[in-house]
């Protein structure tokens, strides 16, 4: 699939493209280009009709070396396939929002629940799933500060019993 997408990108102009600059601060500056491509009739038979649009996301990131004060660049190119014909701006937003969810989930599990410090050696995947369940229940109930809510629940177990499960 990757080779096919690379061939599509190399042989046809993009259907849509958008460039954004994200001066994140903290010693980084990112320029992101999202290009979308029509793939109808260009994919293998098993994928044709399932994928409507492909995208190439190119990230040029400048990192500042705090010791020397010099900047150095890194470039990353990613390919994505989608079942919906999105424009470049919507495609870029979808990619960024996906990583926002990933980062939000992993941060909560790693920092608040201490998953990286866990010394569970017997069936650790079960405990990871339990932490995910707990985080999902808290998020579904509108909790913004998970650490604070865990503290409140530790002081008053009845509070934890008031959550909706869905």
Rosetta silent file (secondary structure, phi, psi, omega in degrees, C-alpha in Angstrom):
SEQUENCE: XXXXXXXXXXXXXXXXXXXXXXXXXXXXXXXXXXXXXXXXXXXXXXXXXXXXXXXXXXXXXXXXXXXXXXXXXXXXXXXXXXXXXXXXXXXXXXXXXXXXXXXXXXXXXXXXXXXXXXXXXXXXXXXXXXXXXXXXXXXXXXXXXXXXXXXXXXXXXXXXXXXXXX
SCORE:     score description
SCORE:     0.000 S_00000001
   1 L     0.000  -44.476 -179.188    0.000    0.000    0.000 S_00000001
   2 H   -60.306  -43.757  179.526    2.805    2.421    0.913 S_00000001
   3 H   -62.441  -38.361  178.690    4.551    1.826   -2.420 S_00000001
   4 H   -65.953  -44.171  178.890    1.276    2.462   -4.262 S_00000001
   5 H   -64.605  -39.337  177.145    0.665    5.711   -2.363 S_00000001
   6 H   -63.033  -37.267  177.976    4.232    6.851   -3.032 S_00000001
   7 H   -66.973  -42.256  178.275    3.678    6.139   -6.750 S_00000001
   8 H   -60.098  -45.719 -178.627    0.414    8.122   -6.773 S_00000001
   9 H   -64.519  -36.733 -177.058    2.121   11.084   -5.115 S_00000001
  10 H   -76.222  -23.677 -171.774    5.060   10.952   -7.526 S_00000001
  11 H  -108.435   -4.204  179.695    2.982   10.762  -10.708 S_00000001
  12 L  -141.684  153.711  177.680    0.124   13.219  -10.241 S_00000001
  13 L   -74.715  154.637  179.329   -0.398   16.722   -8.893 S_00000001
  14 L   -67.966  147.259  175.856   -2.244   17.109   -5.586 S_00000001
  15 L   -73.676  -31.179 -178.954   -5.992   17.682   -5.659 S_00000001
  16 E  -157.153  152.000  176.000   -5.638   20.121   -2.747 S_00000001
  17 E  -152.418  154.076  177.874   -2.886   21.393   -0.487 S_00000001
  18 E  -149.362  144.125  177.772   -2.430   23.616    2.525 S_00000001
  19 E  -122.423  134.857  178.046    0.612   24.826    4.447 S_00000001
  20 E  -130.755  148.919  178.838    0.577   25.879    8.075 S_00000001
  21 E  -115.933  128.980 -177.080    3.261   27.292   10.328 S_00000001
  22 E  -124.383   91.284  176.914    3.218   26.391   13.993 S_00000001
  23 E   -78.768   87.002 -172.490    5.712   28.356   16.089 S_00000001
  24 E   -69.636  -16.948 -172.956    5.289   26.158   19.161 S_00000001
  25 E    77.787 -167.439 -179.932    7.945   27.883   21.216 S_00000001
  26 L    52.188   35.288  175.225   10.102   25.864   23.557 S_00000001
  27 L    78.919   20.258  177.695   12.833   25.715   20.940 S_00000001
  28 E  -134.703  149.510  176.768   10.721   24.338   18.064 S_00000001
  29 E  -146.541  120.649 -174.311    9.213   25.784   14.904 S_00000001
  30 E  -119.696  133.875  170.683    7.191   23.555   12.570 S_00000001
  31 E  -113.493  124.520 -175.017    6.011   24.050    8.996 S_00000001
  32 E  -120.393  128.944  176.187    3.471   21.429    7.927 S_00000001
  33 E  -116.855  125.875  177.570    2.286   20.826    4.358 S_00000001
  34 E  -113.421  123.256  177.510   -0.729   18.604    3.695 S_00000001
  35 E  -121.207  130.589  178.435   -1.352   17.478    0.115 S_00000001
  36 E  -108.345  150.279 -175.827   -4.348   15.322   -0.817 S_00000001
  37 E  -135.268  139.700  172.707   -4.582   13.056   -3.849 S_00000001
  38 E   -77.529  134.989 -176.234   -7.433   11.319   -5.651 S_00000001
  39 L  -121.297    8.051 -179.514   -6.782    7.571   -5.768 S_00000001
  40 L   -58.371  124.732  178.016   -9.810    6.280   -7.669 S_00000001
  41 L    78.296    2.795 -177.517   -8.687    3.561  -10.075 S_00000001
  42 L  -109.731   -3.422 -177.240   -5.046    3.793   -8.983 S_00000001
  43 L  -102.682  166.219  174.640   -5.080    1.274   -6.137 S_00000001
  44 L   -59.917  157.532 -175.683   -4.922   -2.515   -6.044 S_00000001
  45 L   -57.191  -35.514 -178.336   -8.262   -4.260   -6.563 S_00000001
  46 L   -68.450  -23.774 -178.107   -8.604   -5.075   -2.854 S_00000001
  47 L  -103.751  -21.596 -176.728   -8.381   -1.370   -1.911 S_00000001
  48 E   -62.884  129.081 -177.285  -10.087    0.267   -4.879 S_00000001
  49 L    94.932  -22.565  178.316  -13.441    1.673   -3.812 S_00000001
  50 L   -89.382  -32.625 -178.248  -12.555    1.533   -0.113 S_00000001
  51 E  -110.126  124.428 -176.956  -10.137    4.458   -0.112 S_00000001
  52 L   -97.393  -30.394 -174.692  -11.343    7.757   -1.550 S_00000001
  53 E  -148.128  144.823  174.418   -8.414   10.056   -0.783 S_00000001
  54 E  -120.724  157.837 -179.885   -4.771    9.793    0.192 S_00000001
  55 E  -140.213  147.819  171.126   -2.599   12.435    1.775 S_00000001
  56 E  -116.229  125.413  178.648    1.060   13.228    2.168 S_00000001
  57 E  -113.215  119.953  179.689    1.960   15.242    5.255 S_00000001
  58 E  -111.677  124.473  179.815    5.408   16.829    5.238 S_00000001
  59 E  -115.281  121.478  173.359    6.709   18.313    8.481 S_00000001
  60 E  -109.531  112.094 -175.224    9.780   20.536    8.512 S_00000001
  61 E  -117.306  129.017  175.415   10.708   21.170   12.125 S_00000001
  62 E  -100.952  126.242 -179.761   13.467   23.460   13.335 S_00000001
  63 E  -112.389  135.701  178.331   14.891   22.554   16.756 S_00000001
  64 E   -95.388  126.558  175.338   17.033   24.923   18.792 S_00000001
  65 L   -80.167  117.441 -174.653   20.083   23.446   20.491 S_00000001
  66 L   -70.015  -24.911 -179.734   20.108   25.043   23.933 S_00000001
  67 L   -77.409  -47.551 -176.018   23.846   24.590   24.399 S_00000001
  68 L   -92.828  -24.222 -176.632   25.071   26.084   21.122 S_00000001
  69 L    85.272   -2.022  179.399   22.073   28.275   20.264 S_00000001
  70 L   -84.325  155.087  177.401   22.062   26.896   16.698 S_00000001
  71 E  -103.763  142.885  172.534   18.982   25.598   14.958 S_00000001
  72 E  -132.191  148.657 -174.023   18.875   22.280   13.081 S_00000001
  73 E  -103.046  145.348  169.112   16.151   20.967   10.820 S_00000001
  74 E  -129.196  143.654  179.313   14.423   17.610   10.665 S_00000001
  75 E  -124.936  136.738 -179.095   11.984   16.586    7.959 S_00000001
  76 E  -133.557  135.247  178.696    9.371   13.886    8.230 S_00000001
  77 E  -121.854  128.898  178.945    6.994   12.640    5.545 S_00000001
  78 E  -125.799  148.864  177.845    3.910   10.562    6.379 S_00000001
  79 E  -117.283  141.133 -179.120    1.274    9.009    4.146 S_00000001
  80 E  -134.402  150.753  175.126   -2.381    8.538    5.085 S_00000001
  81 E  -126.035  144.448 -174.769   -5.386    6.914    3.426 S_00000001
  82 E  -140.421  146.078  179.435   -9.003    7.824    4.113 S_00000001
  83 L   -82.351   -9.662 -178.685  -12.405    6.453    3.143 S_00000001
  84 L  -114.949  140.187  179.795  -13.849    9.968    2.866 S_00000001
  85 L   -79.442   85.423  179.614  -12.801   12.541    0.258 S_00000001
  86 L   -89.470  152.125  171.326  -11.521   15.239    2.615 S_00000001
  87 L   -77.476  171.420 -175.795   -9.856   18.465    1.588 S_00000001
  88 H   -62.770  -41.805 -178.369   -6.296   19.190    2.678 S_00000001
  89 H   -65.547  -44.067  179.117   -7.286   21.407    5.608 S_00000001
  90 H   -67.240  -37.700  178.582   -9.794   18.876    6.980 S_00000001
  91 H   -63.431  -45.958  178.558   -7.322   16.027    6.458 S_00000001
  92 H   -61.027  -40.713  178.869   -4.635   17.913    8.377 S_00000001
  93 H   -65.265  -38.324  178.910   -7.065   18.661   11.198 S_00000001
  94 H   -64.611  -42.399  179.077   -8.061   14.980   11.385 S_00000001
  95 H   -63.489  -45.615 -178.902   -4.431   13.880   11.661 S_00000001
  96 H   -66.391  -39.711 -178.876   -3.687   16.431   14.378 S_00000001
  97 H   -68.603  -32.484  176.404   -6.828   15.629   16.358 S_00000001
  98 H   -60.739  -46.357 -179.541   -5.971   11.904   16.277 S_00000001
  99 H   -70.179  -28.805  175.021   -2.597   12.573   17.865 S_00000001
 100 H   -63.214  -40.823  177.496   -4.192   14.906   20.377 S_00000001
 101 H   -66.076  -45.098  178.561   -6.390   12.043   21.566 S_00000001
 102 H   -58.512  -48.594 -178.248   -3.416    9.679   21.675 S_00000001
 103 H   -64.547  -39.208 -179.619   -1.321   12.129   23.653 S_00000001
 104 H   -65.095  -41.885  179.815   -4.160   12.920   26.037 S_00000001
 105 H   -68.100  -48.431 -177.954   -4.796    9.238   26.735 S_00000001
 106 H   -66.036  -37.748  178.963   -1.156    8.256   27.144 S_00000001
 107 H   -62.783  -46.294  179.795   -0.380   11.239   29.337 S_00000001
 108 H   -61.822  -42.062 -179.646   -3.252   10.401   31.658 S_00000001
 109 H   -71.363  -41.550 -176.346   -2.271    6.759   31.891 S_00000001
 110 H   -73.945  -47.670 -173.095    1.463    7.386   32.261 S_00000001
 111 H   -86.337  -54.843 -174.170    1.485   10.384   34.584 S_00000001
 112 H   -72.787  -43.559 -179.735   -1.744   10.290   36.576 S_00000001
 113 L   -90.416   -4.996  176.663   -2.111    6.518   36.868 S_00000001
 114 L    64.190   36.602 -175.463    1.659    5.903   37.036 S_00000001
 115 H   -62.239  -38.434 -179.577    1.593    3.233   34.348 S_00000001
 116 H   -68.337  -25.710  179.877    5.306    3.523   33.547 S_00000001
 117 H   -89.098   -5.284 -176.260    6.179    3.036   37.213 S_00000001
 118 L   -61.496  135.121  179.052    3.933   -0.004   37.567 S_00000001
 119 L  -105.260   16.917  178.289    5.743   -3.090   38.830 S_00000001
 120 L   -67.901  121.657 -178.115    2.959   -5.444   37.814 S_00000001
 121 L  -112.001  -16.895  179.996    4.601   -8.426   36.147 S_00000001
 122 L  -102.247  115.471  179.819    1.720  -10.883   35.968 S_00000001
 123 L    52.498   56.879 -178.739   -0.726  -10.023   33.186 S_00000001
 124 H   -64.705  -23.615  179.755    0.157   -6.294   32.997 S_00000001
 125 H   -64.587  -32.986  177.817   -2.123   -5.885   29.969 S_00000001
 126 H   -64.167  -43.435 -179.913   -5.167   -6.499   32.174 S_00000001
 127 H   -69.235  -34.179  175.480   -4.163   -3.680   34.510 S_00000001
 128 H   -63.152  -40.542  178.470   -3.446   -1.393   31.553 S_00000001
 129 H   -64.663  -40.778  178.166   -6.973   -2.110   30.298 S_00000001
 130 H   -62.190  -40.406  177.738   -8.410   -1.317   33.753 S_00000001
 131 H   -64.173  -38.933  177.227   -6.588    2.024   33.757 S_00000001
 132 H   -64.461  -42.391  176.851   -8.007    2.752   30.293 S_00000001
 133 H   -58.097  -47.940 -178.499  -11.519    1.876   31.505 S_00000001
 134 H   -61.518  -44.157  179.595  -11.140    4.195   34.490 S_00000001
 135 H   -63.987  -42.038  179.273   -9.817    7.041   32.329 S_00000001
 136 H   -64.660  -39.666  178.440  -12.625    6.572   29.788 S_00000001
 137 H   -65.645  -42.542  178.163  -15.296    6.587   32.518 S_00000001
 138 H   -62.818  -45.866 -179.977  -13.847    9.759   34.023 S_00000001
 139 H   -63.227  -40.892 -179.697  -13.660   11.482   30.614 S_00000001
 140 H   -64.516  -24.028  178.578  -17.225   10.391   29.740 S_00000001
 141 L   -94.315   13.528  173.041  -18.401   12.035   32.947 S_00000001
 142 L    80.899   16.523 -179.467  -16.829   15.358   31.998 S_00000001
 143 L   -74.178  127.173  178.038  -13.804   15.192   34.275 S_00000001
 144 L   -96.824  -39.399 -178.200  -11.103   17.632   33.145 S_00000001
 145 L  -109.198   96.990 -174.813   -8.553   17.150   35.941 S_00000001
 146 H   -66.204  -42.241 -178.609   -8.108   13.395   36.409 S_00000001
 147 H   -60.113  -43.906  179.475   -5.551   13.685   39.219 S_00000001
 148 H   -64.435  -40.709 -179.352   -7.849   15.904   41.263 S_00000001
 149 H   -66.975  -37.735  176.256  -10.799   13.580   40.679 S_00000001
 150 H   -63.259  -38.925  177.379   -8.786   10.546   41.790 S_00000001
 151 H   -63.359  -44.963  178.614   -7.900   12.414   44.989 S_00000001
 152 H   -61.768  -41.069  179.727  -11.565   13.263   45.612 S_00000001
 153 H   -67.631  -33.059  177.255  -12.534    9.635   45.013 S_00000001
 154 H   -66.647  -33.931  179.391   -9.852    8.461   47.439 S_00000001
 155 H   -79.755  -30.684 -175.500  -11.370   10.701   50.132 S_00000001
 156 L  -140.766   94.842 -176.972  -14.999    9.839   49.331 S_00000001
 157 H   -62.515  -27.711  178.777  -15.633    6.483   47.652 S_00000001
 158 H   -60.728  -29.709  177.734  -19.327    7.348   47.249 S_00000001
 159 H   -61.468  -41.639 -179.205  -18.277    9.970   44.681 S_00000001
 160 H   -65.863  -27.799 -178.595  -16.852    7.249   42.434 S_00000001
 161 L   -78.400   -7.672 -178.807  -20.143    5.338   42.601 S_00000001
 162 L   -89.791   -4.142 -177.383  -22.069    8.273   41.103 S_00000001
 163 L   -71.945  145.415  170.105  -20.413    8.046   37.625 S_00000001
 164 L   -77.542  145.966  179.928  -22.369    7.007   34.564 S_00000001
 165 L   -88.767  -11.983 -177.181  -20.777    3.980   32.839 S_00000001
 166 L  -105.879    0.000    0.000  -21.607    5.100   29.308 S_00000001
